[in-house]
Amino acid sequence: MKNGHQITLLGTGFIGGFYTMTIHGIRGRDRIRTVCGLPRESAEKFAREWDISRATDNMEEAINDPETSLVVIGLPNYLHKEAVLMCAAAGKAVVCTKPLGRNLAEAREMLDAVEKAGIFAGYLEDLVYMPKTLKAVASVQQGALGRILWVRSRETHPGPHSDWFWDLEKAGGGAIVDMGCHCIEIIRNFVGKDIRPVEVICTSDTMVHPIEAEDHGIGLIRFANNAIGQFEVNWTFRGGMDLRDEISGTEGTIWLNHWLRTGFEMFTTGGLGGYIAEKAESDKGWLFPVGDEVNALGYTHMFQDMFKAFEEGTSPMETFYDGYVVNAIIDACYRSARTKRWEPVEIEDWRGKTGDEEEAASRPLIDGKYLLIKDETMPDGKTKRILKDVKTGEVIEKNQ
Ligand SMILES: NC(=O)c1ccc[n+]([C@@H]2O[C@H](COP(=O)([O-])OP(=O)(O)OC[C@H]3O[C@@H](n4cnc5c(N)ncnc54)[C@H](O)[C@@H]3O)[C@@H](O)[C@H]2O)c1
């Protein structure tokens, strides 16, 4: 597509700024033409700053702008469903920020609406598009780590930047719905998105802030192939934004530290006078600046994938269906936090693998009777081999 896309952006806040910076920056031919935000003056200011021709506070008018063909939703969580349903009614392609819905019921309605309308729809889960993550997922898919056993994803910071995030009703929850959605989708990408999440156990609490929602949550997700996902999220962490992932397989390990050890470490007593990186708490002392924030956070690769899929009539890497599965897992987490038990993940419309997912690993026998448990080279240079007799179950060791 030579002329690029003419785009409507809903929401001119924090994420609206990042999306605009990315869209105007990457291909040089896509433009936001209409923005919608509240109050109208703030949308007008945003439009002036980004050289955007139209600003309004009326969502319907912005979506139905005949000169735009794609709507980007960067609105607070409680407006995602309404905006998506309006796009479906208008027959406009739509991409929506995370989380897709405040809960599974909203996500289901949104998924059904776009599929019924036959419009292009993408889920803007930027953190799976971080360049490091894309490369790590590709390595896992090539089998570099063997069978994936455990994936840990952590996102913590001192808390979000706008009032509505802290309102249980408007956000749909606290740290779990806000940041657990990122971690869960990162975990699914490493385990395999076609592997069914079966059940979860989750603990949550409100530890620091005077709010109704949780500011702290830890959850385990058991997948159909027995892989375990572990997420840790909170709005109580001090020291900036801690974004880390660990992937553990039968043949290898990956550790990713995305934000507090970026390879760019600086100490200053004088300070840099303001913004350093998302959720950095100080501009003095030890700092971890980020060279190219929109790229490091995945926005560049995410919009490239969305535009390419839209132009080619294919599916982007992250779809509304993915957002729906994430909401199903989050709903189960909130249930588990209340019941303090493992709770099933209720996905009535599962589209991945079914049945016995895991192929029984056929392991070679040693000396016709043993399975290898482990080899280890000892300080004296000899190798100890620990074996299990398949018939008797006895565990023995042999020096090599
Ligand atoms: N990494 C990410 O992908 C990421 C990061 C931050 C936020 N988000 C998501 O983006 C969404 C917005 O978050 P934010 O941080 O930009 O919030 P924000 O508070 O900074 O901005 C919200 C914007 O929505 C506009 N708005 C509110 N009500 C409106 C209405 N009725 N009509 C039109 N505009 C209205 C406001 O004017 C404001 O411009 C949330 O769903 C959040 O979860 C995603």
The ligand as a Tripos MOL2 file, in Angstrom:
@<TRIPOS>MOLECULE
LIG
   44    48     1     0     0
SMALL
NO_CHARGES

@<TRIPOS>ATOM
      1 N1          1.7710   -0.9880   27.1260 N.am      1 LIG1
      2 C1          0.5410   -0.7870   26.7720 C.2       1 LIG1
      3 O1          0.0670   -1.4200   25.8760 O.2       1 LIG1
      4 C2         -0.2880    0.2200   27.5080 C.ar      1 LIG1
      5 C3          0.3170    1.1810   28.3230 C.ar      1 LIG1
      6 C4         -0.5190    2.1150   28.9660 C.ar      1 LIG1
      7 C5         -1.8910    2.0520   28.8160 C.ar      1 LIG1
      8 N2         -2.4380    1.0830   28.0210 N.ar      1 LIG1
      9 C6         -3.8870    0.9530   27.8620 C.3       1 LIG1
     10 O2         -4.3690    2.0790   27.1310 O.3       1 LIG1
     11 C7         -5.6450    2.4880   27.5860 C.3       1 LIG1
     12 C8         -5.5840    3.9670   27.9620 C.3       1 LIG1
     13 O3         -4.6020    4.1320   28.9700 O.3       1 LIG1
     14 P1         -3.7640    5.4960   29.1090 P.3       1 LIG1
     15 O4         -2.6270    5.1620   29.9740 O.co2     1 LIG1
     16 O5         -3.5220    6.1090   27.7830 O.co2     1 LIG1
     17 O6         -4.8140    6.3590   29.9240 O.3       1 LIG1
     18 P2         -4.8590    7.9500   30.0320 P.3       1 LIG1
     19 O7         -5.6730    8.2280   31.2320 O.co2     1 LIG1
     20 O8         -3.4830    8.5040   29.9530 O.co2     1 LIG1
     21 O9         -5.6270    8.4140   28.7160 O.3       1 LIG1
     22 C9         -6.9670    8.1010   28.4640 C.3       1 LIG1
     23 C10        -7.4960    8.9430   27.3280 C.3       1 LIG1
     24 O10        -8.8520    8.5710   27.0540 O.3       1 LIG1
     25 C11        -9.6130    9.7630   26.8320 C.3       1 LIG1
     26 N3        -11.0270    9.5460   27.1680 N.ar      1 LIG1
     27 C12       -11.5600    9.2180   28.3660 C.ar      1 LIG1
     28 N4        -12.9080    9.1220   28.2570 N.ar      1 LIG1
     29 C13       -13.2210    9.4000   26.9740 C.ar      1 LIG1
     30 C14       -14.4340    9.4580   26.2340 C.ar      1 LIG1
     31 N5        -15.6330    9.2110   26.8190 N.pl3     1 LIG1
     32 N6        -14.3770    9.7760   24.9350 N.ar      1 LIG1
     33 C15       -13.2010   10.0160   24.3370 C.ar      1 LIG1
     34 N7        -12.0190    9.9820   24.9800 N.ar      1 LIG1
     35 C16       -12.0290    9.6740   26.2770 C.ar      1 LIG1
     36 C17        -8.9840   10.7900   27.7360 C.3       1 LIG1
     37 O11        -9.2510   12.0690   27.2790 O.3       1 LIG1
     38 C18        -7.4970   10.4260   27.6010 C.3       1 LIG1
     39 O12        -6.9840   11.0840   26.4750 O.3       1 LIG1
     40 C19        -5.9930    1.5500   28.7390 C.3       1 LIG1
     41 O13        -6.8180    0.5150   28.2990 O.3       1 LIG1
     42 C20        -4.6540    0.9880   29.1890 C.3       1 LIG1
     43 O14        -4.7380   -0.3170   29.7440 O.3       1 LIG1
     44 C21        -1.6560    0.1970   27.3400 C.ar      1 LIG1
@<TRIPOS>BOND
     1     1     2 1
     2     2     3 2
     3     2     4 1
     4     4     5 ar
     5     4    44 ar
     6     5     6 ar
     7     6     7 ar
     8     7     8 ar
     9     8     9 1
    10     8    44 ar
    11     9    10 1
    12     9    42 1
    13    10    11 1
    14    11    12 1
    15    11    40 1
    16    12    13 1
    17    13    14 1
    18    14    15 2
    19    14    16 1
    20    14    17 1
    21    17    18 1
    22    18    19 2
    23    18    20 1
    24    18    21 1
    25    21    22 1
    26    22    23 1
    27    23    24 1
    28    23    38 1
    29    24    25 1
    30    25    26 1
    31    25    36 1
    32    26    27 ar
    33    26    35 ar
    34    27    28 ar
    35    28    29 ar
    36    29    30 ar
    37    29    35 ar
    38    30    31 1
    39    30    32 ar
    40    32    33 ar
    41    33    34 ar
    42    34    35 ar
    43    36    37 1
    44    36    38 1
    45    38    39 1
    46    40    41 1
    47    40    42 1
    48    42    43 1
@<TRIPOS>SUBSTRUCTURE
     1 LIG1         1 GROUP 0 **** ****
